[in-house]
């Protein structure tokens, strides 16, 4: 999942000539992320104990939290909302 997030940003490289991006991953994914991004100017990999699956991408434009736990929490919230709305019918 994390590599798909990165690939989305890499679609138009000309847009990111002076772009700075911090990619925050769990320690077990540091070497993979560094290898994957080694040719990307302005992209740096950092490690956080708060990330165990997925990644957090930070730039001047904002933060994209693509951690697995955040994604699952959002899915659960959407299901709960749907169930509440469905129950009202």
N, CA, C and O atoms as CSV, one atom per row, in Angstrom:
chain,resi,resn,atom,element,x,y,z
A,1,UNK,N,N,0.818,-1.188,0.000
A,1,UNK,CA,C,0.000,0.000,0.000
A,1,UNK,C,C,0.865,1.257,0.000
A,1,UNK,O,O,0.582,2.208,-0.728
A,2,UNK,N,N,1.906,1.261,0.804
A,2,UNK,CA,C,2.766,2.429,0.893
A,2,UNK,C,C,3.406,2.789,-0.432
A,2,UNK,O,O,3.527,3.968,-0.762
A,3,UNK,N,N,3.823,1.773,-1.208
A,3,UNK,CA,C,4.457,2.072,-2.493
A,3,UNK,C,C,3.465,2.658,-3.474
A,3,UNK,O,O,3.867,3.423,-4.350
A,4,UNK,N,N,2.170,2.330,-3.365
A,4,UNK,CA,C,1.161,2.923,-4.238
A,4,UNK,C,C,0.997,4.409,-3.955
A,4,UNK,O,O,0.792,5.203,-4.873
A,5,UNK,N,N,1.087,4.777,-2.698
A,5,UNK,CA,C,1.001,6.187,-2.318
A,5,UNK,C,C,2.152,6.958,-2.939
A,5,UNK,O,O,1.957,8.038,-3.497
A,6,UNK,N,N,3.349,6.403,-2.841
A,6,UNK,CA,C,4.530,7.045,-3.410
A,6,UNK,C,C,4.398,7.126,-4.926
A,6,UNK,O,O,4.716,8.157,-5.519
A,7,UNK,N,N,3.933,6.053,-5.559
A,7,UNK,CA,C,3.788,6.054,-7.012
A,7,UNK,C,C,2.812,7.131,-7.477
A,7,UNK,O,O,3.006,7.725,-8.538
A,8,UNK,N,N,1.774,7.387,-6.698
A,8,UNK,CA,C,0.815,8.437,-7.062
A,8,UNK,C,C,1.496,9.796,-7.136
A,8,UNK,O,O,1.187,10.602,-8.014
A,9,UNK,N,N,2.412,10.050,-6.229
A,9,UNK,CA,C,3.145,11.309,-6.248
A,9,UNK,C,C,4.173,11.374,-7.375
A,9,UNK,O,O,4.547,12.461,-7.815
A,10,UNK,N,N,4.619,10.236,-7.832
A,10,UNK,CA,C,5.677,10.205,-8.841
A,10,UNK,C,C,5.166,10.237,-10.272
A,10,UNK,O,O,5.970,10.244,-11.204
A,11,UNK,N,N,3.866,10.257,-10.475
A,11,UNK,CA,C,3.302,10.225,-11.818
A,11,UNK,C,C,3.832,11.358,-12.696
A,11,UNK,O,O,4.168,11.131,-13.858
A,12,UNK,N,N,3.910,12.582,-12.151
A,12,UNK,CA,C,4.390,13.725,-12.929
A,12,UNK,C,C,5.593,14.314,-12.215
A,12,UNK,O,O,5.446,15.236,-11.413
A,13,UNK,N,N,6.783,13.792,-12.496
A,13,UNK,CA,C,7.994,14.195,-11.790
A,13,UNK,C,C,8.365,15.651,-12.041
A,13,UNK,O,O,8.981,16.284,-11.183
A,14,UNK,N,N,8.002,16.195,-13.199
A,14,UNK,CA,C,8.361,17.582,-13.497
A,14,UNK,C,C,7.729,18.547,-12.502
A,14,UNK,O,O,8.269,19.623,-12.249
A,15,UNK,N,N,6.617,18.174,-11.954
A,15,UNK,CA,C,5.915,19.013,-10.986
A,15,UNK,C,C,6.676,19.097,-9.662
A,15,UNK,O,O,6.452,20.015,-8.874
A,16,UNK,N,N,7.564,18.149,-9.421
A,16,UNK,CA,C,8.223,18.044,-8.125
A,16,UNK,C,C,9.718,18.352,-8.177
A,16,UNK,O,O,10.470,17.823,-7.358
A,17,UNK,N,N,10.170,19.181,-9.103
A,17,UNK,CA,C,11.588,19.485,-9.227
A,17,UNK,C,C,12.176,20.015,-7.919
A,17,UNK,O,O,13.242,19.561,-7.503
A,18,UNK,N,N,11.508,20.962,-7.265
A,18,UNK,CA,C,12.023,21.518,-6.007
A,18,UNK,C,C,11.221,21.016,-4.813
A,18,UNK,O,O,11.271,21.598,-3.730
A,19,UNK,N,N,10.513,19.973,-5.014
A,19,UNK,CA,C,9.623,19.406,-4.016
A,19,UNK,C,C,10.409,18.672,-2.931
A,19,UNK,O,O,11.342,17.929,-3.233
A,20,UNK,N,N,10.036,18.879,-1.685
A,20,UNK,CA,C,10.642,18.180,-0.557
A,20,UNK,C,C,9.581,17.296,0.092
A,20,UNK,O,O,8.488,17.759,0.418
A,21,UNK,N,N,9.908,16.047,0.270
A,21,UNK,CA,C,8.963,15.111,0.875
A,21,UNK,C,C,9.673,14.267,1.917
A,21,UNK,O,O,10.728,13.690,1.654
A,22,UNK,N,N,9.087,14.202,3.092
A,22,UNK,CA,C,9.577,13.307,4.134
A,22,UNK,C,C,8.658,12.089,4.147
A,22,UNK,O,O,7.440,12.218,4.267
A,23,UNK,N,N,9.246,10.932,4.026
A,23,UNK,CA,C,8.502,9.674,4.060
A,23,UNK,C,C,8.835,9.009,5.388
A,23,UNK,O,O,9.990,8.671,5.651
A,24,UNK,N,N,7.828,8.827,6.213
A,24,UNK,CA,C,8.034,8.263,7.550
A,24,UNK,C,C,7.476,6.843,7.556
A,24,UNK,O,O,6.303,6.616,7.259
A,25,UNK,N,N,8.335,5.904,7.896
A,25,UNK,CA,C,7.975,4.485,7.883
A,25,UNK,C,C,8.408,3.829,9.190
A,25,UNK,O,O,9.140,4.417,9.986
A,26,UNK,N,N,7.945,2.609,9.392
A,26,UNK,CA,C,8.417,1.815,10.517
A,26,UNK,C,C,9.837,1.351,10.268
A,26,UNK,O,O,10.273,1.254,9.121
A,27,UNK,N,N,10.561,1.064,11.340
A,27,UNK,CA,C,11.983,0.717,11.195
A,27,UNK,C,C,12.214,-0.495,10.309
A,27,UNK,O,O,13.260,-0.601,9.670
A,28,UNK,N,N,11.249,-1.416,10.261
A,28,UNK,CA,C,11.415,-2.614,9.436
A,28,UNK,C,C,11.317,-2.323,7.933
A,28,UNK,O,O,11.694,-3.161,7.114
A,29,UNK,N,N,10.814,-1.139,7.571
A,29,UNK,CA,C,10.664,-0.776,6.159
A,29,UNK,C,C,11.647,0.301,5.702
A,29,UNK,O,O,11.590,0.744,4.555
A,30,UNK,N,N,12.546,0.722,6.592
A,30,UNK,CA,C,13.463,1.815,6.261
A,30,UNK,C,C,14.326,1.500,5.047
A,30,UNK,O,O,14.395,2.307,4.120
A,31,UNK,N,N,14.976,0.356,5.032
A,31,UNK,CA,C,15.877,0.043,3.919
A,31,UNK,C,C,15.111,-0.119,2.610
A,31,UNK,O,O,15.612,0.277,1.558
A,32,UNK,N,N,13.924,-0.685,2.648
A,32,UNK,CA,C,13.108,-0.845,1.444
A,32,UNK,C,C,12.706,0.527,0.906
A,32,UNK,O,O,12.806,0.783,-0.294
A,33,UNK,N,N,12.253,1.401,1.796
A,33,UNK,CA,C,11.839,2.747,1.375
A,33,UNK,C,C,13.022,3.538,0.823
A,33,UNK,O,O,12.889,4.225,-0.190
A,34,UNK,N,N,14.171,3.448,1.479
A,34,UNK,CA,C,15.363,4.159,0.998
A,34,UNK,C,C,15.779,3.656,-0.380
A,34,UNK,O,O,16.132,4.449,-1.253
A,35,UNK,N,N,15.738,2.352,-0.575
A,35,UNK,CA,C,16.103,1.788,-1.868
A,35,UNK,C,C,15.109,2.228,-2.947
A,35,UNK,O,O,15.508,2.574,-4.059
A,36,UNK,N,N,13.838,2.213,-2.622
A,36,UNK,CA,C,12.792,2.587,-3.570
A,36,UNK,C,C,12.890,4.063,-3.970
A,36,UNK,O,O,12.602,4.421,-5.112
A,37,UNK,N,N,13.296,4.910,-3.034
A,37,UNK,CA,C,13.321,6.363,-3.273
A,37,UNK,C,C,14.716,6.918,-3.547
A,37,UNK,O,O,14.884,8.135,-3.616
A,38,UNK,N,N,15.701,6.072,-3.701
A,38,UNK,CA,C,17.094,6.523,-3.794
A,38,UNK,C,C,17.353,7.497,-4.933
A,38,UNK,O,O,18.254,8.329,-4.823
A,39,UNK,N,N,16.607,7.424,-6.004
A,39,UNK,CA,C,16.815,8.312,-7.146
A,39,UNK,C,C,15.893,9.525,-7.142
A,39,UNK,O,O,15.878,10.284,-8.111
A,40,UNK,N,N,15.138,9.722,-6.091
A,40,UNK,CA,C,14.170,10.819,-6.017
A,40,UNK,C,C,14.768,11.982,-5.237
A,40,UNK,O,O,14.928,11.910,-4.019
A,41,UNK,N,N,15.091,13.035,-5.940
A,41,UNK,CA,C,15.649,14.230,-5.317
A,41,UNK,C,C,14.604,14.867,-4.399
A,41,UNK,O,O,13.445,15.045,-4.773
A,42,UNK,N,N,15.047,15.199,-3.199
A,42,UNK,CA,C,14.160,15.871,-2.254
A,42,UNK,C,C,13.336,14.953,-1.374
A,42,UNK,O,O,12.623,15.422,-0.487
A,43,UNK,N,N,13.421,13.669,-1.602
A,43,UNK,CA,C,12.665,12.701,-0.804
A,43,UNK,C,C,13.600,12.094,0.237
A,43,UNK,O,O,14.661,11.572,-0.105
A,44,UNK,N,N,13.209,12.163,1.496
A,44,UNK,CA,C,14.010,11.578,2.565
A,44,UNK,C,C,13.156,10.614,3.384
A,44,UNK,O,O,11.954,10.814,3.559
A,45,UNK,N,N,13.802,9.574,3.875
A,45,UNK,CA,C,13.117,8.547,4.648
A,45,UNK,C,C,13.482,8.719,6.118
A,45,UNK,O,O,14.650,8.881,6.470
A,46,UNK,N,N,12.458,8.679,6.965
A,46,UNK,CA,C,12.635,8.767,8.408
A,46,UNK,C,C,11.903,7.595,9.051
A,46,UNK,O,O,10.977,7.032,8.465
A,47,UNK,N,N,12.316,7.241,10.233
A,47,UNK,CA,C,11.718,6.122,10.966
A,47,UNK,C,C,10.952,6.644,12.166
A,47,UNK,O,O,11.380,7.582,12.840
A,48,UNK,N,N,9.807,6.019,12.422
A,48,UNK,CA,C,9.016,6.348,13.600
A,48,UNK,C,C,8.434,5.067,14.186
A,48,UNK,O,O,7.999,4.176,13.457
A,49,UNK,N,N,8.434,4.990,15.500
A,49,UNK,CA,C,7.810,3.852,16.181
A,49,UNK,C,C,6.289,3.902,16.059
A,49,UNK,O,O,5.618,2.905,16.326
A,50,UNK,N,N,5.732,5.056,15.658
A,50,UNK,CA,C,4.288,5.202,15.500
A,50,UNK,C,C,3.774,4.611,14.187
A,50,UNK,O,O,2.564,4.510,13.981
A,51,UNK,N,N,4.687,4.225,13.303
A,51,UNK,CA,C,4.299,3.675,12.008
A,51,UNK,C,C,4.740,2.220,11.952
A,51,UNK,O,O,5.932,1.917,12.015
A,52,UNK,N,N,3.755,1.312,11.833
A,52,UNK,CA,C,4.115,-0.101,11.747
A,52,UNK,C,C,3.672,-0.709,10.423
A,52,UNK,O,O,4.136,-1.788,10.054
A,53,UNK,N,N,2.804,-0.049,9.724
A,53,UNK,CA,C,2.359,-0.483,8.408
A,53,UNK,C,C,1.958,0.732,7.606
A,53,UNK,O,O,1.293,1.623,8.135
A,54,UNK,N,N,2.341,0.794,6.356
A,54,UNK,CA,C,2.055,1.973,5.554
A,54,UNK,C,C,3.113,3.033,5.761
A,54,UNK,O,O,4.261,2.723,6.080
A,55,UNK,N,N,2.727,4.287,5.578
A,55,UNK,CA,C,3.680,5.384,5.684
A,55,UNK,C,C,2.946,6.689,5.957
A,55,UNK,O,O,1.733,6.791,5.775
A,56,UNK,N,N,3.710,7.684,6.397
A,56,UNK,CA,C,3.219,9.050,6.519
A,56,UNK,C,C,4.077,9.880,5.586
A,56,UNK,O,O,5.305,9.822,5.651
A,57,UNK,N,N,3.440,10.653,4.716
A,57,UNK,CA,C,4.153,11.511,3.780
A,57,UNK,C,C,3.917,12.961,4.202
A,57,UNK,O,O,2.772,13.390,4.351
A,58,UNK,N,N,4.997,13.708,4.393
A,58,UNK,CA,C,4.895,15.106,4.815
A,58,UNK,C,C,5.632,15.999,3.833
A,58,UNK,O,O,6.772,15.727,3.456
A,59,UNK,N,N,4.959,17.079,3.420
A,59,UNK,CA,C,5.572,18.080,2.558
A,59,UNK,C,C,5.053,19.448,2.988
A,59,UNK,O,O,4.281,19.560,3.941
A,60,UNK,N,N,5.484,20.483,2.278
A,60,UNK,CA,C,4.965,21.819,2.563
A,60,UNK,C,C,3.472,21.910,2.275
A,60,UNK,O,O,2.778,22.764,2.825
A,61,UNK,N,N,2.985,21.028,1.413
A,61,UNK,CA,C,1.570,21.029,1.037
A,61,UNK,C,C,0.681,20.382,2.089
A,61,UNK,O,O,-0.531,20.600,2.094
A,62,UNK,N,N,1.266,19.596,2.974
A,62,UNK,CA,C,0.465,18.941,4.000
A,62,UNK,C,C,0.963,17.556,4.328
A,62,UNK,O,O,2.079,17.175,3.973
A,63,UNK,N,N,0.113,16.805,5.014
A,63,UNK,CA,C,0.451,15.467,5.482
A,63,UNK,C,C,-0.558,14.479,4.910
A,63,UNK,O,O,-1.767,14.714,4.930
A,64,UNK,N,N,-0.033,13.369,4.401
A,64,UNK,CA,C,-0.874,12.285,3.942
A,64,UNK,C,C,-0.554,11.090,4.820
A,64,UNK,O,O,0.520,10.496,4.718
A,65,UNK,N,N,-1.501,10.745,5.685
A,65,UNK,CA,C,-1.306,9.646,6.630
A,65,UNK,C,C,-1.857,8.369,6.017
A,65,UNK,O,O,-3.070,8.164,5.972
A,66,UNK,N,N,-0.970,7.526,5.552
A,66,UNK,CA,C,-1.364,6.278,4.895
A,66,UNK,C,C,-0.987,5.069,5.740
A,66,UNK,O,O,-0.685,3.997,5.216
A,67,UNK,N,N,-1.011,5.261,7.074
A,67,UNK,CA,C,-0.746,4.116,7.944
A,67,UNK,C,C,-1.919,3.155,7.869
A,67,UNK,O,O,-3.067,3.574,7.722
A,68,UNK,N,N,-1.632,1.888,7.969
A,68,UNK,CA,C,-2.665,0.862,7.916
A,68,UNK,C,C,-3.705,1.057,9.022
A,68,UNK,O,O,-4.902,0.913,8.772
A,69,UNK,N,N,-3.269,1.380,10.227
A,69,UNK,CA,C,-4.209,1.546,11.337
A,69,UNK,C,C,-5.181,2.698,11.088
A,69,UNK,O,O,-6.358,2.600,11.433
A,70,UNK,N,N,-4.696,3.788,10.492
A,70,UNK,CA,C,-5.556,4.933,10.185
A,70,UNK,C,C,-6.575,4.549,9.121
A,70,UNK,O,O,-7.746,4.915,9.217
A,71,UNK,N,N,-6.136,3.817,8.114
A,71,UNK,CA,C,-7.034,3.370,7.049
A,71,UNK,C,C,-8.124,2.458,7.599
A,71,UNK,O,O,-9.296,2.612,7.254
A,72,UNK,N,N,-7.746,1.515,8.448
A,72,UNK,CA,C,-8.732,0.604,9.038
A,72,UNK,C,C,-9.710,1.350,9.944
A,72,UNK,O,O,-10.902,1.040,9.950
A,73,UNK,N,N,-9.226,2.322,10.705
A,73,UNK,CA,C,-10.115,3.134,11.545
A,73,UNK,C,C,-11.133,3.892,10.695
A,73,UNK,O,O,-12.306,3.977,11.058
A,74,UNK,N,N,-10.691,4.437,9.578
A,74,UNK,CA,C,-11.593,5.169,8.687
A,74,UNK,C,C,-12.640,4.236,8.089
A,74,UNK,O,O,-13.810,4.605,7.984
A,75,UNK,N,N,-12.231,3.031,7.695
A,75,UNK,CA,C,-13.178,2.055,7.161
A,75,UNK,C,C,-14.217,1.689,8.214
A,75,UNK,O,O,-15.409,1.612,7.918
A,76,UNK,N,N,-13.760,1.465,9.440
A,76,UNK,CA,C,-14.693,1.144,10.524
A,76,UNK,C,C,-15.690,2.274,10.737
A,76,UNK,O,O,-16.883,2.027,10.913
A,77,UNK,N,N,-15.208,3.512,10.722
A,77,UNK,CA,C,-16.087,4.674,10.892
A,77,UNK,C,C,-17.128,4.737,9.763
A,77,UNK,O,O,-18.304,4.997,10.020
A,78,UNK,N,N,-16.706,4.503,8.535
A,78,UNK,CA,C,-17.637,4.534,7.409
A,78,UNK,C,C,-18.694,3.440,7.516
A,78,UNK,O,O,-19.863,3.670,7.207
A,79,UNK,N,N,-18.288,2.256,7.953
A,79,UNK,CA,C,-19.239,1.155,8.130
A,79,UNK,C,C,-20.240,1.494,9.225
A,79,UNK,O,O,-21.440,1.278,9.056
A,80,UNK,N,N,-19.758,2.023,10.344
A,80,UNK,CA,C,-20.652,2.399,11.446
A,80,UNK,C,C,-21.649,3.468,11.002
A,80,UNK,O,O,-22.834,3.393,11.329
A,81,UNK,N,N,-21.173,4.445,10.269
A,81,UNK,CA,C,-22.061,5.500,9.759
A,81,UNK,C,C,-23.110,4.916,8.836
A,81,UNK,O,O,-24.286,5.270,8.916
A,82,UNK,N,N,-22.679,4.009,7.949
A,82,UNK,CA,C,-23.610,3.373,7.027
A,82,UNK,C,C,-24.659,2.562,7.779
A,82,UNK,O,O,-25.840,2.606,7.435
A,83,UNK,N,N,-24.234,1.815,8.811
A,83,UNK,CA,C,-25.166,1.004,9.593
A,83,UNK,C,C,-26.190,1.873,10.307
A,83,UNK,O,O,-27.370,1.531,10.370
A,84,UNK,N,N,-25.733,2.997,10.843
A,84,UNK,CA,C,-26.664,3.918,11.530
A,84,UNK,C,C,-27.675,4.485,10.535
A,84,UNK,O,O,-28.875,4.520,10.806
A,85,UNK,N,N,-27.176,4.929,9.379
A,85,UNK,CA,C,-28.071,5.477,8.355
A,85,UNK,C,C,-29.036,4.410,7.832
A,85,UNK,O,O,-30.218,4.681,7.621
A,86,UNK,N,N,-28.522,3.201,7.627
A,86,UNK,CA,C,-29.339,2.089,7.127
A,86,UNK,C,C,-30.411,1.710,8.130
A,86,UNK,O,O,-31.520,1.342,7.742
A,87,UNK,N,N,-30.093,1.796,9.422
A,87,UNK,CA,C,-31.051,1.473,10.465
A,87,UNK,C,C,-32.215,2.430,10.533
A,87,UNK,O,O,-33.280,2.081,11.043
A,88,UNK,N,N,-32.026,3.639,10.025
A,88,UNK,CA,C,-33.067,4.650,10.049
A,88,UNK,C,C,-34.089,4.475,8.942
A,88,UNK,O,O,-35.122,5.145,8.943
A,89,UNK,N,N,-33.814,3.574,7.987
A,89,UNK,CA,C,-34.751,3.389,6.859
A,89,UNK,C,C,-35.939,2.565,7.233
A,89,UNK,O,O,-36.810,2.323,6.398
